[in-house]
Amino acid sequence: MSYVNIFFPYSFHQRCLTHIKRQLTRLLPLKSPILATKDLRVVAQKIISIENKKEKTLWKKEIEKWIKKYGFLLKEKTIGVNTKKDLPAGRQEWWYTHGNLRRAIRLLTFDEKYLFAYLNNSFLPKTNNSLEGLNSQIKTKLSNHRGMKVFQQVSFIFWFLTFKRVKNKKDLKQLWDRLKNKIFRF
């Protein structure tokens, strides 16, 4: 279970499709000599362009077609002799021959409701790149001010996020008026 489900059980969330595509690009190299890898890479690259449920259904059918055609590769094992010093010498070991293909197909098929949540909830973005940029800025600011205690850090983040939304003097005035009415009321 993810931390999002633990701390925010009723909130909708979406896995970042840009990060999934980046991971798939790493797992499925462009110049692979294996036809199955090339075919899955073509299908996987389409994930970022899915805009509606019909496209999602067609994409899922392509994944299922790939599994029917190349699924046997996901079960293929290689047996070898252990050469590591931490295990008994000469002991036979096995591993999946096409481990990256297994990882890639799992990434595309496991927990699909978090892959396409944005199709059902229009307020969800399909990527979280803008959020990560903000998190990176917060990390940098906190790193530059290491002497702050936890409550000061929380306050700092609150004000940083508050003023991050201010784009012009009108926004600043509205913010100040709201804060004045909430904070200074007795």
C-alpha positions as CSV (number, residue, x, y, z in Angstrom):
1,M,0.0,0.0,0.0
2,S,1.4,3.4,-0.9
3,Y,1.7,6.3,1.5
4,V,-0.8,8.3,-0.6
5,N,-3.4,5.6,0.2
6,I,-2.5,5.6,3.9
7,F,-2.5,9.4,4.5
8,F,-5.0,10.5,1.9
9,P,-7.4,7.5,1.5
10,Y,-10.2,9.4,-0.2
11,S,-8.1,11.5,-2.6
12,F,-7.6,10.7,-6.3
13,H,-4.1,10.4,-7.5
14,Q,-2.3,9.7,-10.8
15,R,1.1,8.1,-11.5
16,C,3.1,10.5,-13.6
17,L,3.1,9.3,-17.2
18,T,6.2,11.2,-18.0
19,H,8.1,9.3,-15.4
20,I,6.7,6.0,-16.6
21,K,7.6,6.8,-20.1
22,R,11.2,7.7,-19.0
23,Q,11.5,4.4,-17.1
24,L,10.2,2.5,-20.1
25,T,12.7,4.2,-22.4
26,R,15.5,3.0,-20.0
27,L,14.1,-0.6,-19.8
28,L,13.4,-0.9,-23.5
29,P,16.5,0.4,-25.4
30,L,16.0,1.9,-28.8
31,K,18.7,-0.2,-30.5
32,S,17.8,-3.5,-28.9
33,P,18.2,-6.5,-31.3
34,I,15.2,-8.2,-29.8
35,L,12.0,-7.6,-31.8
36,A,9.8,-8.0,-28.7
37,T,11.6,-5.1,-27.0
38,K,11.2,-2.9,-30.1
39,D,7.5,-3.7,-30.4
40,L,6.8,-3.1,-26.7
41,R,8.7,0.2,-26.9
42,V,6.5,1.4,-29.8
43,V,3.4,0.6,-27.8
44,A,4.8,2.0,-24.5
45,Q,5.6,5.4,-26.1
46,K,1.9,5.9,-26.8
47,I,1.0,6.1,-23.1
48,I,1.6,9.8,-22.9
49,S,-0.7,10.6,-25.8
50,I,-3.8,8.8,-24.5
51,E,-6.6,11.4,-24.1
52,N,-9.8,9.4,-23.8
53,K,-11.3,6.1,-22.8
54,K,-11.5,4.8,-26.4
55,E,-7.7,5.4,-26.9
56,K,-7.0,3.7,-23.6
57,T,-9.0,0.7,-24.6
58,L,-7.2,0.5,-28.0
59,W,-3.8,0.9,-26.2
60,K,-4.7,-1.9,-23.7
61,K,-5.6,-4.2,-26.7
62,E,-2.1,-3.5,-28.1
63,I,-0.6,-4.5,-24.8
64,E,-2.7,-7.7,-24.7
65,K,-1.7,-8.5,-28.3
66,W,2.0,-8.0,-27.4
67,I,1.6,-10.4,-24.4
68,K,-0.1,-13.1,-26.6
69,K,2.7,-12.8,-29.2
70,Y,5.7,-12.5,-26.9
71,G,4.5,-13.6,-23.4
72,F,6.7,-16.7,-23.6
73,L,9.7,-14.5,-23.2
74,L,8.5,-13.2,-19.9
75,K,8.8,-16.8,-18.4
76,E,12.1,-17.7,-20.0
77,K,14.8,-18.4,-17.4
78,T,18.6,-18.7,-17.6
79,I,20.4,-21.1,-15.3
80,G,23.9,-20.5,-14.3
81,V,26.5,-21.4,-11.7
82,N,27.0,-19.1,-8.7
83,T,30.2,-17.2,-8.8
84,K,29.4,-14.9,-5.9
85,K,31.4,-15.3,-2.7
86,D,28.4,-14.8,-0.4
87,L,26.7,-18.0,-1.5
88,P,28.0,-21.6,-1.5
89,A,30.3,-22.2,-4.4
90,G,29.1,-24.2,-7.4
91,R,25.4,-23.8,-6.5
92,Q,23.1,-23.4,-9.5
93,E,21.0,-20.2,-9.7
94,W,18.4,-19.0,-12.2
95,W,17.1,-15.6,-13.2
96,Y,14.7,-14.3,-15.8
97,T,16.4,-14.0,-19.1
98,H,14.4,-10.9,-20.2
99,G,14.2,-9.1,-16.8
100,N,13.8,-5.6,-18.3
101,L,10.9,-6.8,-20.5
102,R,9.2,-8.2,-17.4
103,R,9.8,-4.9,-15.5
104,A,8.4,-2.9,-18.4
105,I,5.3,-5.0,-18.9
106,R,4.6,-4.9,-15.2
107,L,5.0,-1.2,-15.2
108,L,2.3,-1.0,-17.9
109,T,-0.1,-3.5,-16.5
110,F,0.1,-3.3,-12.7
111,D,-2.3,-1.1,-10.8
112,E,-3.7,0.4,-13.9
113,K,-6.3,2.6,-12.1
114,Y,-3.4,4.9,-11.2
115,L,-2.2,5.1,-14.7
116,F,-5.4,6.6,-16.2
117,A,-7.1,8.2,-13.3
118,Y,-6.9,11.6,-15.2
119,L,-9.5,10.2,-17.7
120,N,-12.1,10.0,-15.0
121,N,-11.1,13.1,-13.0
122,S,-10.6,16.1,-15.2
123,F,-8.8,18.0,-12.5
124,L,-6.0,15.5,-12.3
125,P,-3.0,16.2,-14.5
126,K,-1.4,13.2,-16.3
127,T,2.0,14.3,-15.2
128,N,3.3,15.9,-12.1
129,N,6.3,17.8,-13.5
130,S,5.1,21.2,-12.3
131,L,4.6,19.8,-8.8
132,E,8.1,18.3,-8.8
133,G,9.6,21.7,-9.8
134,L,7.9,23.3,-6.8
135,N,9.2,20.5,-4.5
136,S,12.7,21.0,-5.9
137,Q,12.5,24.8,-5.1
138,I,11.2,24.0,-1.6
139,K,14.1,21.6,-1.0
140,T,16.6,24.1,-2.2
141,K,15.2,26.9,0.0
142,L,15.2,24.6,3.1
143,S,18.7,23.5,2.3
144,N,19.8,27.1,2.2
145,H,18.2,27.8,5.6
146,R,19.3,24.7,7.5
147,G,19.2,26.3,10.9
148,M,15.4,26.5,11.0
149,K,13.6,24.3,13.5
150,V,10.7,22.1,12.3
151,F,7.9,24.5,13.2
152,Q,9.9,27.3,11.4
153,Q,10.3,25.0,8.3
154,V,6.5,24.3,8.3
155,S,5.8,28.0,8.6
156,F,8.3,28.8,5.8
157,I,6.8,26.2,3.5
158,F,3.3,27.6,4.2
159,W,4.3,31.2,3.3
160,F,6.4,30.0,0.4
161,L,3.4,28.2,-1.2
162,T,1.1,31.1,-0.3
163,F,3.2,33.7,-2.0
164,K,4.0,31.3,-4.9
165,R,0.4,31.8,-6.0
166,V,0.7,35.6,-6.1
167,K,1.3,36.8,-9.7
168,N,0.5,40.5,-9.5
169,K,-0.4,43.3,-7.1
170,K,-4.1,42.5,-7.3
171,D,-3.5,39.0,-6.1
172,L,-1.3,40.3,-3.3
173,K,-4.0,42.7,-2.2
174,Q,-6.6,39.9,-2.2
175,L,-4.3,37.6,-0.2
176,W,-3.6,40.3,2.3
177,D,-7.3,41.2,2.7
178,R,-8.2,37.5,3.3
179,L,-5.4,37.0,5.8
180,K,-6.2,40.3,7.6
181,N,-9.8,39.2,8.0
182,K,-8.9,35.7,9.3
183,I,-5.8,36.5,11.4
184,F,-6.7,39.8,13.0
185,R,-10.3,39.1,13.9
186,F,-10.9,39.1,17.6
